[in-house]
Amino acid sequence: MSILFKGLRIVNPEGLQQPKDYIFDKGEFTVITNSNSSQIDKEINATGWLLSAGWVDLRCGMGEPGHEYKESIESLAESLVASGFSTAVILPNTEPVIQSKGDVDFVVNRAKRYTPEFLIQGAVTKNTDGEDLTEILDMHHQSGVSVFGEGIKPLANGDRYMKILQYLQKFNGVLFDHAYDPLLAIFGHMHEGENSTMLGVKGIPNLAEDVAIQRNLEIIRYAGGRVHFQTINTAKGVALIRQAKAEGLNVTADVSIYQLLFSDGDLMDFEPNLKVLPPFRGDSDRDALIEGLKDGTIDALVSNHQPEDRDAKFMEFDLANFGMAGLQTFLPAMVLLEKELGWSLLLEKITSGPKAILPHTLSKSWTIFDPAAEWIYDEKSNKSLSSNSPWFGNELKGQVKYVIQKEQLIEVNV
């Protein structure tokens, strides 16, 4: 079916283009002309809407198998569509852990019925406990996995870190590294600073992340290999990765989008939905993250979607689980950042940026959204099985209208 989008604006690396009338047909967008105007089957008023390549999320948590009540494969697929994402890297921290060919095939085969593309991050140690290595080569050769890591856990064992880098170089695999020192962060619940002292809460110092990044960069200098640092959020961490890139090390980095919108000062009311890992830090760290996005040190923005059930969140702050549901609030978060970063840069960090990191060829996809549309994020509109977001129940600005995935034009209803 041939569909006319009137007044649509394309966002590309050159910036925000002038509004034009586009025909979508057979998986492609073309400017309307006299020769193709007679082929239109449906007309849509897209005034104020923006069009970009399909969005890619490099860090997305899931419950199935083992914790389907938090997020099933089906609910995650629906959340991805509603949020504008065509591809997501799925973390291995399920139960059992995704650590074998059979585990990978279970998720991939169940996800095939949905339009978003699920890329699996295979665990590198058994049960992500940091000791015995998994069948890395088997997961790659038998199931096509090229992205590996420990998901929400740090790979703190230096010897294993080096050996894994050596394994991955056999097939140009990439290690996704959630770098922090677990002993320096032990018993911590928020950023260590003036606010944690005032609240009497054990803090997690910047040092926990800085030391781990510095150590891991030294191992990369020694062993080689490709490493993608996930959810960095300290000024020194940004500086270390900037220096490593300047030296020619094969490293990239991302940041959780909500790290750019909250700080440790927002935790003064002990809001459990703001308890995340790494924790929200101070203004100077946030400024460094913004600068890192602008100068290319940070290659991608991620949702860091970590669904949690109500029982795991609504309790005393120090007992609540870490994590925030971050998919359907991703576009509203970009709307809040647009004046500071601009649409071209924001969309680069969820399109060409992450695509350059992934050792996969992705299917062509598109996302159409209205940055001015307002909607209520509540039980009715929520596609996830979890609602652990500080914005739940609020009116948000920025709504996905359509996605084109697997050559299908899908209208998003929230």
Sine and cosine of phi, psi and omega as CSV:
sin_phi,cos_phi,sin_psi,cos_psi,sin_omega,cos_omega
0.00,0.00,0.70,-0.71,-0.02,-1.00
-1.00,-0.08,0.84,-0.55,-0.10,-1.00
-0.85,-0.52,0.75,-0.67,0.03,-1.00
-0.99,-0.13,0.83,-0.55,0.12,-0.99
-0.97,-0.24,0.93,-0.36,-0.06,-1.00
-1.00,0.00,0.78,-0.63,0.08,-1.00
0.98,0.22,0.41,0.91,-0.03,-1.00
-0.98,0.18,0.60,-0.80,0.02,-1.00
-0.90,-0.44,0.78,-0.62,0.04,-1.00
-1.00,0.03,0.69,-0.73,0.13,-0.99
-0.95,-0.31,0.84,-0.54,0.04,-1.00
-0.67,-0.74,-0.01,-1.00,-0.05,-1.00
-0.84,0.55,-0.39,0.92,0.01,-1.00
-0.99,0.17,-0.23,0.97,0.02,-1.00
0.81,-0.59,-0.32,-0.95,-0.04,-1.00
-1.00,0.00,0.89,-0.45,-0.07,-1.00
-0.99,0.15,0.28,-0.96,0.02,-1.00
-0.93,0.37,0.51,-0.86,0.00,-1.00
-0.90,0.44,0.65,-0.76,0.05,-1.00
-0.60,-0.80,0.20,-0.98,0.08,-1.00
-0.99,-0.12,0.84,-0.54,-0.05,-1.00
-0.88,-0.48,0.60,-0.80,0.14,-0.99
-0.98,-0.22,0.79,-0.62,0.13,-0.99
-0.98,-0.18,0.85,-0.53,-0.01,-1.00
-0.43,-0.90,0.73,-0.68,0.05,-1.00
0.82,0.58,0.67,0.75,0.10,-1.00
0.98,0.19,0.19,0.98,-0.03,-1.00
-0.74,-0.68,0.48,-0.88,0.12,-0.99
-0.97,-0.26,0.77,-0.64,0.07,-1.00
-0.73,-0.68,0.54,-0.84,0.05,-1.00
-0.93,0.38,0.67,-0.74,-0.01,-1.00
-0.93,0.38,0.66,-0.75,0.06,-1.00
-0.71,-0.71,0.12,-0.99,0.04,-1.00
-0.88,0.48,-0.52,0.85,-0.08,-1.00
-0.96,0.27,-0.42,0.91,-0.04,-1.00
-0.92,-0.39,0.00,1.00,-0.07,-1.00
-0.92,0.38,-0.42,0.91,-0.02,-1.00
-0.98,0.22,-0.13,0.99,-0.08,-1.00
-1.00,-0.03,0.04,1.00,-0.14,-0.99
-0.96,0.28,0.77,-0.63,0.07,-1.00
-0.98,-0.20,-0.44,0.90,-0.04,-1.00
-0.50,-0.87,0.60,-0.80,0.00,-1.00
-0.86,-0.50,0.72,-0.69,-0.02,-1.00
-0.81,-0.58,0.77,-0.64,0.08,-1.00
-0.98,0.20,0.95,-0.32,-0.06,-1.00
-0.94,-0.35,0.45,0.89,0.01,-1.00
-0.86,0.51,0.80,-0.59,-0.02,-1.00
1.00,0.06,-0.14,0.99,-0.01,-1.00
-1.00,0.10,0.45,-0.89,0.01,-1.00
-0.88,-0.48,0.52,-0.85,0.01,-1.00
-0.84,-0.55,0.73,-0.68,0.08,-1.00
-0.62,-0.78,0.15,-0.99,0.17,-0.99
-0.87,0.50,0.39,-0.92,-0.01,-1.00
-0.85,0.52,0.56,-0.83,-0.10,-0.99
-1.00,0.06,0.54,-0.84,-0.04,-1.00
-0.83,-0.56,0.80,-0.59,0.03,-1.00
-0.94,-0.33,0.88,-0.47,-0.06,-1.00
-1.00,0.07,0.02,1.00,-0.07,-1.00
-0.44,-0.90,0.99,-0.17,-0.11,-0.99
-0.67,-0.75,0.88,-0.48,0.01,-1.00
-1.00,0.10,0.41,-0.91,-0.03,-1.00
-0.53,-0.85,0.41,-0.91,-0.01,-1.00
-1.00,-0.09,-0.54,0.84,-0.09,-1.00
-0.99,0.12,0.74,-0.67,0.05,1.00
-1.00,0.07,0.36,-0.93,0.14,-0.99
0.98,-0.21,-0.61,0.80,-0.02,-1.00
-0.74,-0.67,0.77,0.64,-0.04,-1.00
-0.86,0.51,-0.41,0.91,-0.01,-1.00
-0.94,0.35,-0.34,0.94,0.08,-1.00
-1.00,0.09,-0.72,0.70,0.00,-1.00
-0.24,-0.97,0.90,-0.43,0.07,-1.00
-1.00,0.02,0.18,-0.98,0.08,-1.00
-0.87,0.49,-0.65,0.76,0.00,-1.00
-0.91,0.42,-0.74,0.68,-0.03,-1.00
-0.92,0.38,-0.56,0.83,0.05,-1.00
-0.92,0.40,-0.68,0.73,0.03,-1.00
-0.87,0.49,-0.68,0.73,0.03,-1.00
-0.91,0.42,-0.61,0.79,0.03,-1.00
-0.92,0.40,-0.65,0.76,0.01,-1.00
-0.89,0.46,-0.71,0.70,0.02,-1.00
-0.87,0.49,-0.75,0.66,-0.03,-1.00
-0.90,0.43,-0.39,0.92,-0.05,-1.00
-0.99,-0.11,-0.09,1.00,0.04,-1.00
1.00,-0.06,0.06,1.00,-0.06,-1.00
-1.00,-0.03,0.73,-0.68,0.04,-1.00
-0.99,-0.14,-0.39,0.92,-0.05,-1.00
-0.64,-0.77,0.62,-0.78,0.06,-1.00
-0.61,-0.80,0.68,-0.73,0.14,-0.99
-1.00,0.06,0.87,-0.49,-0.11,-0.99
-1.00,-0.05,0.79,-0.61,-0.02,-1.00
-0.95,0.32,0.47,-0.88,-0.09,-1.00
-0.99,0.11,0.02,1.00,-0.18,-0.98
-0.99,0.11,0.85,0.53,0.12,-0.99
-0.98,-0.21,-0.15,-0.99,0.02,-1.00
-0.71,-0.71,0.98,-0.21,0.15,0.99
-0.97,0.26,0.27,-0.96,0.05,-1.00
-0.90,0.44,0.57,-0.82,0.06,-1.00
-0.98,0.21,0.99,-0.11,-0.16,-0.99
-0.64,-0.77,0.20,0.98,0.00,-1.00
-0.54,-0.84,0.20,-0.98,0.05,-1.00
-0.83,0.56,-0.70,0.72,-0.01,-1.00
-0.89,0.46,-0.65,0.76,0.02,-1.00
-0.90,0.44,-0.69,0.72,0.00,-1.00
-0.90,0.45,-0.75,0.67,-0.06,-1.00
-0.89,0.45,-0.56,0.83,0.03,-1.00
-0.85,0.52,-0.76,0.65,-0.04,-1.00
-0.94,0.35,-0.74,0.67,-0.07,-1.00
-0.88,0.47,-0.69,0.72,-0.03,-1.00
-0.92,0.39,-0.62,0.79,0.03,-1.00
-0.95,0.33,-0.50,0.87,-0.04,-1.00
-0.99,0.17,-0.25,0.97,-0.06,-1.00
-0.88,0.47,-0.43,0.90,-0.04,-1.00
-0.96,0.26,-0.18,0.98,-0.03,-1.00
-0.95,-0.30,0.31,-0.95,-0.09,-1.00
-0.99,0.15,-0.54,0.84,0.05,-1.00
-0.91,0.41,0.50,-0.87,0.00,-1.00
-1.00,-0.07,0.85,-0.53,0.03,-1.00
-1.00,-0.10,0.87,-0.49,0.13,-0.99
-0.95,-0.31,0.79,-0.62,-0.10,-0.99
-1.00,-0.02,0.73,-0.68,0.22,-0.98
-1.00,-0.03,0.96,-0.27,-0.03,-1.00
-0.97,0.24,0.68,-0.74,0.03,-1.00
-0.90,0.43,0.58,-0.82,-0.02,-1.00
-0.99,-0.16,-0.32,0.95,0.12,-0.99
-0.80,-0.61,0.49,-0.87,-0.08,-1.00
-0.88,0.47,0.79,-0.61,-0.02,-1.00
0.86,0.52,0.35,0.94,-0.05,-1.00
0.76,0.65,0.65,0.76,-0.01,-1.00
-0.99,-0.11,0.03,1.00,0.12,-0.99
0.99,0.14,0.17,0.99,-0.07,-1.00
-0.91,-0.42,-1.00,0.00,-0.09,-1.00
-0.95,0.30,0.73,-0.68,-0.02,-1.00
-0.96,0.29,0.51,-0.86,0.09,-1.00
-0.99,0.12,0.01,-1.00,0.04,-1.00
-0.99,0.14,0.96,0.28,-0.09,-1.00
-0.88,0.48,-0.76,0.65,-0.05,-1.00
-0.90,0.43,-0.61,0.79,0.01,-1.00
-0.91,0.42,-0.69,0.73,0.03,-1.00
-0.89,0.46,-0.57,0.82,0.01,-1.00
-0.96,0.28,-0.81,0.59,-0.12,-0.99
-0.94,0.34,-0.56,0.83,-0.06,-1.00
-1.00,-0.03,-0.50,0.86,-0.09,-1.00
-0.82,-0.58,0.04,1.00,0.11,-0.99
0.97,0.23,0.28,0.96,0.00,-1.00
-0.97,0.26,0.77,-0.63,0.04,-1.00
-0.82,-0.57,-0.10,0.99,0.04,-1.00
-0.94,-0.35,0.79,-0.61,-0.06,-1.00
-0.72,-0.70,0.43,-0.90,0.03,-1.00
0.14,-0.99,-0.11,-0.99,0.01,-1.00
-0.95,-0.30,0.19,0.98,0.05,-1.00
0.91,0.41,-0.88,-0.48,-0.07,-1.00
-0.99,0.15,-0.04,1.00,0.00,-1.00
-0.97,-0.24,0.50,-0.87,0.08,-1.00
-0.99,0.13,0.52,-0.86,0.13,-0.99
-1.00,-0.06,1.00,0.03,-0.19,-0.98
-1.00,0.01,-0.21,0.98,-0.01,-1.00
-1.00,0.10,0.94,-0.35,-0.08,-1.00
-0.88,0.47,-0.62,0.79,0.02,-1.00
-0.90,0.44,-0.70,0.72,0.02,-1.00
-0.91,0.41,-0.62,0.78,0.01,-1.00
-0.84,0.54,-0.73,0.68,-0.01,-1.00
-0.91,0.41,-0.69,0.72,-0.01,-1.00
-0.90,0.43,-0.62,0.78,0.01,-1.00
-0.91,0.42,-0.66,0.75,0.06,-1.00
-0.86,0.51,-0.63,0.77,0.01,-1.00
-0.92,0.38,-0.64,0.77,0.06,-1.00
-0.89,0.46,-0.73,0.69,-0.11,-0.99
-0.91,0.41,-0.42,0.91,0.02,-1.00
-0.94,0.33,-0.22,0.98,0.04,-1.00
-0.93,0.36,-0.39,0.92,-0.02,-1.00
-0.63,-0.77,0.40,0.92,0.02,-1.00
0.86,0.50,0.61,0.80,0.09,-1.00
-0.97,0.25,0.28,-0.96,-0.01,-1.00
-0.82,-0.57,0.71,-0.71,0.05,-1.00
-1.00,-0.03,0.85,-0.52,0.11,-0.99
-1.00,-0.03,0.89,-0.46,-0.20,-0.98
-0.91,-0.42,0.90,-0.43,0.13,-0.99
-1.00,-0.06,1.00,0.05,-0.27,-0.96
-1.00,0.03,0.91,-0.41,0.27,-0.96
-0.33,-0.94,0.39,-0.92,0.02,-1.00
-1.00,0.04,0.92,-0.39,-0.10,-0.99
-0.90,0.43,-0.46,0.89,0.00,-1.00
-0.97,0.23,-0.57,0.82,0.07,-1.00
-0.95,0.32,-0.36,0.93,0.00,-1.00
-0.98,-0.19,0.04,1.00,-0.16,-0.99
-0.87,0.50,0.69,-0.72,0.01,-1.00
0.92,0.40,0.11,0.99,-0.01,-1.00
-0.99,0.14,0.50,-0.87,-0.04,-1.00
-0.79,-0.62,-0.25,0.97,0.01,-1.00
-0.39,-0.92,0.01,-1.00,0.02,-1.00
-0.88,0.47,0.71,-0.70,0.05,-1.00
-0.98,0.19,0.88,-0.48,-0.03,-1.00
-0.03,-1.00,-0.32,-0.95,-0.05,-1.00
-0.88,0.48,-0.65,0.76,-0.05,-1.00
-0.93,0.36,-0.64,0.77,0.04,-1.00
-0.91,0.42,-0.58,0.82,0.04,-1.00
-0.91,0.41,-0.69,0.72,0.01,-1.00
-0.89,0.46,-0.60,0.80,-0.04,-1.00
-0.99,0.11,-0.23,0.97,-0.05,-1.00
0.95,0.33,0.53,0.85,-0.02,-1.00
-0.95,-0.32,0.72,-0.70,0.05,-1.00
-0.89,0.46,0.77,-0.63,-0.09,-1.00
-0.98,-0.21,0.28,-0.96,0.09,-1.00
-0.94,-0.34,0.93,-0.38,-0.07,-1.00
-0.96,0.27,0.42,-0.91,0.15,-0.99
-0.80,0.60,-0.54,0.84,-0.04,-1.00
-0.82,0.57,-0.56,0.83,-0.03,-1.00
-0.87,0.49,-0.62,0.79,0.02,-1.00
-0.99,0.13,-0.67,0.74,-0.08,-1.00
-0.88,0.47,-0.69,0.72,-0.01,-1.00
-0.90,0.44,-0.67,0.74,-0.03,-1.00
-0.92,0.40,-0.68,0.73,0.02,-1.00
-0.89,0.45,-0.69,0.72,-0.01,-1.00
-0.88,0.47,-0.70,0.71,0.03,-1.00
-0.88,0.47,-0.72,0.69,-0.06,-1.00
-0.92,0.39,-0.56,0.83,0.08,-1.00
-0.91,0.42,-0.60,0.80,0.05,-1.00
-0.90,0.43,-0.61,0.79,0.04,-1.00
-0.92,0.40,-0.63,0.78,0.03,-1.00
-0.90,0.44,-0.65,0.76,0.04,-1.00
-0.86,0.50,-0.56,0.83,-0.03,-1.00
-0.99,0.16,-0.72,0.70,-0.17,-0.99
-0.99,-0.17,-0.29,0.96,-0.09,-1.00
0.98,0.21,-0.17,-0.98,0.03,-1.00
0.97,-0.23,0.12,-0.99,-0.02,-1.00
-0.95,-0.31,0.76,-0.65,0.02,-1.00
-0.72,-0.70,0.72,-0.70,0.11,-0.99
-0.92,-0.39,0.91,-0.42,-0.01,-1.00
-0.99,0.12,0.83,-0.55,-0.07,-1.00
-0.98,-0.21,0.57,-0.82,0.12,-0.99
0.79,0.61,0.67,0.75,0.07,-1.00
-0.91,0.41,0.52,-0.85,-0.02,-1.00
-0.40,-0.92,0.46,0.89,0.11,-0.99
-0.82,-0.57,0.46,-0.89,0.00,-1.00
-0.88,0.47,-0.67,0.74,-0.01,-1.00
-0.93,0.37,-0.59,0.81,0.05,-1.00
-0.87,0.50,-0.68,0.73,0.06,-1.00
-0.88,0.48,-0.70,0.72,-0.01,-1.00
-0.90,0.43,-0.63,0.77,0.01,-1.00
-0.91,0.42,-0.66,0.75,0.00,-1.00
-0.95,0.31,-0.60,0.80,0.08,-1.00
-0.86,0.51,-0.70,0.72,0.02,-1.00
-0.91,0.42,-0.66,0.75,0.00,-1.00
-0.89,0.46,-0.65,0.76,0.04,-1.00
-0.90,0.43,-0.65,0.76,0.01,-1.00
-0.89,0.46,-0.52,0.86,0.04,-1.00
-0.97,0.24,-0.24,0.97,-0.02,-1.00
0.99,-0.12,0.13,0.99,0.07,-1.00
-0.92,0.40,0.56,-0.83,-0.07,-1.00
-1.00,0.07,0.95,0.30,-0.05,-1.00
-0.79,-0.61,0.50,-0.86,0.09,-1.00
-0.68,-0.73,0.07,-1.00,-0.06,-1.00
-0.40,-0.91,0.42,-0.91,0.14,-0.99
-0.71,-0.71,0.15,-0.99,0.05,-1.00
-0.65,-0.76,0.59,-0.80,0.10,-1.00
-0.93,0.36,0.73,-0.68,-0.09,-1.00
-0.88,0.48,-0.54,0.84,-0.04,-1.00
-0.95,0.31,-0.26,0.97,0.09,-1.00
-0.91,0.41,-0.35,0.94,-0.01,-1.00
-1.00,0.03,-0.07,1.00,-0.10,-0.99
-0.88,-0.47,-0.32,0.95,-0.02,-1.00
-0.82,-0.57,0.35,-0.94,0.10,-1.00
-0.70,-0.72,0.09,-1.00,0.00,-1.00
-0.90,0.44,-0.35,0.94,0.05,-1.00
-0.91,0.41,-0.33,0.94,0.01,-1.00
-0.98,0.20,-0.04,1.00,-0.04,-1.00
-0.99,-0.13,0.16,0.99,-0.09,-1.00
-0.91,0.41,-0.33,0.94,0.05,-1.00
-0.99,-0.15,0.17,0.99,0.02,-1.00
0.85,0.53,0.66,0.75,0.03,-1.00
-0.94,0.33,0.92,-0.39,-0.07,-1.00
-0.92,0.40,-0.42,0.91,0.03,-1.00
-0.96,0.29,-0.16,0.99,0.09,-1.00
-0.98,-0.19,0.17,0.99,0.07,-1.00
-1.00,0.01,0.97,-0.26,-0.08,-1.00
-0.73,-0.68,0.25,-0.97,0.02,-1.00
-0.72,-0.69,0.83,-0.55,-0.02,1.00
-0.91,0.42,0.38,-0.92,-0.11,-0.99
-0.97,0.24,0.35,-0.94,0.13,-0.99
-0.90,0.43,0.73,-0.69,-0.05,-1.00
-0.93,-0.37,-0.41,-0.91,-0.13,-0.99
-1.00,-0.07,0.00,-1.00,-0.08,-1.00
-0.90,0.43,-0.60,0.80,-0.03,-1.00
-0.91,0.40,-0.59,0.80,0.06,-1.00
-0.93,0.37,-0.65,0.76,0.02,-1.00
-0.88,0.47,-0.68,0.74,0.02,-1.00
-0.87,0.49,-0.63,0.77,0.01,-1.00
-0.92,0.40,-0.60,0.80,0.05,-1.00
-0.91,0.42,-0.68,0.73,0.03,-1.00
-0.87,0.48,-0.71,0.70,0.01,-1.00
-0.90,0.43,-0.62,0.79,0.03,-1.00
-0.90,0.44,-0.59,0.81,0.08,-1.00
-0.92,0.40,-0.67,0.74,-0.06,-1.00
-0.93,0.37,-0.62,0.78,-0.08,-1.00
-1.00,-0.06,0.04,1.00,0.08,-1.00
1.00,0.00,0.02,1.00,0.07,-1.00
-0.89,0.46,-0.66,0.75,0.05,-1.00
-0.99,-0.16,0.85,-0.53,-0.16,-0.99
-1.00,0.00,-0.37,0.93,-0.14,-0.99
-0.49,-0.87,0.44,-0.90,0.20,-0.98
-0.97,-0.24,0.63,-0.78,0.01,-1.00
-0.78,-0.62,0.42,-0.91,0.06,-1.00
-0.97,0.24,-0.49,0.87,-0.15,-0.99
0.74,0.67,0.72,0.70,-0.02,-1.00
-0.90,0.43,0.92,-0.40,-0.01,-1.00
-0.80,-0.60,1.00,0.06,-0.04,-1.00
-0.94,0.35,0.68,-0.73,0.04,-1.00
-0.69,-0.73,0.59,-0.81,0.05,-1.00
-0.97,0.24,0.24,-0.97,-0.09,-1.00
-0.86,0.51,-0.63,0.77,-0.05,-1.00
-0.91,0.42,-0.44,0.90,-0.02,-1.00
-0.99,0.11,-0.22,0.98,-0.08,-1.00
-0.91,-0.40,-0.66,0.75,-0.14,-0.99
-1.00,-0.01,0.98,0.18,0.03,-1.00
-0.41,-0.91,-0.13,-0.99,0.03,-1.00
-0.82,0.58,0.62,-0.79,-0.11,-0.99
-0.81,0.58,-0.68,0.74,-0.07,-1.00
-0.96,0.27,-0.22,0.98,0.04,-1.00
-0.99,-0.16,-0.30,0.95,-0.05,-1.00
-0.93,0.37,0.53,-0.85,0.06,-1.00
-0.93,0.36,0.47,-0.89,0.17,-0.99
-0.96,0.29,0.46,-0.89,0.17,-0.99
0.80,-0.60,0.52,-0.86,0.00,-1.00
-0.68,-0.74,0.67,-0.74,0.16,-0.99
-0.94,0.34,0.83,-0.56,-0.18,-0.98
-0.78,-0.63,0.16,0.99,-0.09,-1.00
-0.99,0.14,-0.87,0.49,-0.11,-0.99
-0.94,0.33,-0.25,0.97,0.07,-1.00
-1.00,-0.04,0.04,1.00,-0.10,-1.00
-0.92,0.39,-0.75,0.66,0.03,-1.00
-0.89,0.45,-0.73,0.69,0.09,-1.00
-0.83,0.55,-0.56,0.83,0.06,-1.00
-0.91,0.41,-0.66,0.76,0.04,-1.00
-0.90,0.43,-0.60,0.80,0.04,-1.00
-0.86,0.51,-0.66,0.75,0.02,-1.00
-0.92,0.39,-0.44,0.90,-0.04,-1.00
-0.99,-0.11,-0.12,0.99,-0.17,-0.98
-0.88,0.48,-0.65,0.76,-0.03,-1.00
-0.90,0.45,-0.52,0.85,-0.04,-1.00
-1.00,0.09,-0.58,0.81,-0.12,-0.99
-0.91,-0.40,-0.41,0.91,0.01,-1.00
0.99,0.13,0.52,-0.85,-0.06,-1.00
-0.90,0.44,-0.61,0.79,-0.05,-1.00
-0.87,0.49,-0.72,0.69,-0.01,-1.00
-0.94,0.34,-0.69,0.73,-0.01,-1.00
-0.85,0.52,-0.72,0.70,-0.05,-1.00
-0.96,0.28,-0.48,0.88,0.12,-0.99
-0.85,0.52,-0.61,0.80,-0.07,-1.00
-0.97,0.24,-0.12,0.99,0.09,-1.00
-0.82,-0.57,0.21,0.98,0.06,-1.00
-0.78,-0.63,-1.00,0.00,-0.07,-1.00
-0.92,0.39,-0.53,0.85,0.02,-1.00
-0.86,0.50,-0.87,0.50,0.01,-1.00
-0.91,0.41,-0.52,0.85,0.02,-1.00
-0.88,0.47,-0.57,0.82,0.01,-1.00
-0.94,0.34,-0.38,0.93,-0.01,-1.00
-0.99,0.15,-0.59,0.80,-0.10,-0.99
-0.98,0.20,0.74,-0.67,0.06,-1.00
-1.00,0.09,0.71,0.70,-0.02,-1.00
-0.71,-0.70,0.45,-0.89,0.17,-0.99
-0.99,-0.10,0.87,-0.50,-0.08,-1.00
-0.99,-0.11,0.51,-0.86,0.04,-1.00
-0.93,0.36,0.49,-0.87,0.02,-1.00
-0.93,0.38,0.70,-0.71,-0.01,-1.00
-0.48,-0.88,0.27,-0.96,-0.03,-1.00
-0.63,-0.78,0.41,-0.91,0.10,-1.00
-0.74,-0.67,0.76,-0.65,0.04,-1.00
-0.89,-0.45,0.78,-0.62,-0.07,-1.00
-0.58,-0.81,0.39,-0.92,0.04,-1.00
-0.92,-0.38,0.96,-0.29,-0.04,-1.00
-0.94,0.34,-0.21,0.98,-0.05,-1.00
-0.98,-0.21,-0.18,0.98,-0.06,-1.00
-0.93,0.37,0.67,-0.75,0.01,-1.00
-0.94,-0.34,0.61,-0.79,-0.02,-1.00
-0.44,-0.90,0.32,-0.95,-0.01,-1.00
-0.99,-0.17,0.81,-0.58,0.05,-1.00
-1.00,0.01,0.99,-0.16,-0.08,-1.00
-0.54,-0.84,-0.20,-0.98,-0.04,-1.00
-0.85,0.53,-0.58,0.81,-0.04,-1.00
-0.94,0.33,-0.67,0.74,-0.08,-1.00
-1.00,0.01,-0.32,0.95,-0.08,-1.00
-0.94,0.34,0.82,-0.58,0.02,-1.00
-1.00,-0.06,-0.31,0.95,0.00,-1.00
-0.98,0.18,0.33,-0.94,0.12,-0.99
-0.99,0.11,-0.13,0.99,0.01,-1.00
-0.87,-0.49,0.36,-0.93,-0.04,-1.00
-0.68,-0.73,0.51,0.86,-0.06,-1.00
-0.99,0.17,0.95,0.31,0.03,-1.00
-0.71,-0.70,0.64,-0.77,0.05,-1.00
-0.93,0.37,-0.24,0.97,-0.01,-1.00
-1.00,-0.10,0.00,1.00,-0.04,-1.00
-0.91,0.42,0.75,-0.66,-0.05,-1.00
1.00,-0.04,-0.04,1.00,-0.05,-1.00
-0.98,-0.21,0.32,-0.95,0.16,-0.99
-1.00,0.10,0.78,-0.63,-0.04,-1.00
-0.88,-0.48,0.37,-0.93,-0.02,-1.00
-0.89,-0.46,0.80,-0.60,-0.04,-1.00
0.90,-0.43,0.91,-0.42,-0.12,-0.99
-0.65,-0.76,0.73,-0.68,0.09,-1.00
-0.97,0.26,0.71,-0.71,-0.03,-1.00
-0.97,-0.24,-0.72,0.69,-0.01,-1.00
-0.58,-0.81,0.48,-0.88,0.23,-0.97
-0.78,-0.63,0.52,-0.85,0.12,-0.99
-0.91,-0.42,0.94,-0.33,-0.05,-1.00
-0.72,-0.70,0.71,-0.70,-0.05,-1.00
0.79,0.61,0.64,0.77,0.04,-1.00
0.91,0.42,0.27,0.96,0.05,-1.00
-0.96,-0.28,0.74,-0.67,0.11,-0.99
-1.00,0.03,0.90,-0.43,-0.11,-0.99
-0.90,-0.44,0.85,-0.52,0.08,-1.00
-0.99,0.16,0.73,-0.68,-0.02,-1.00
-1.00,-0.05,0.82,-0.57,0.02,-1.00
-0.90,-0.44,0.87,-0.50,0.06,-1.00
-0.79,-0.62,0.00,0.00,0.00,0.00
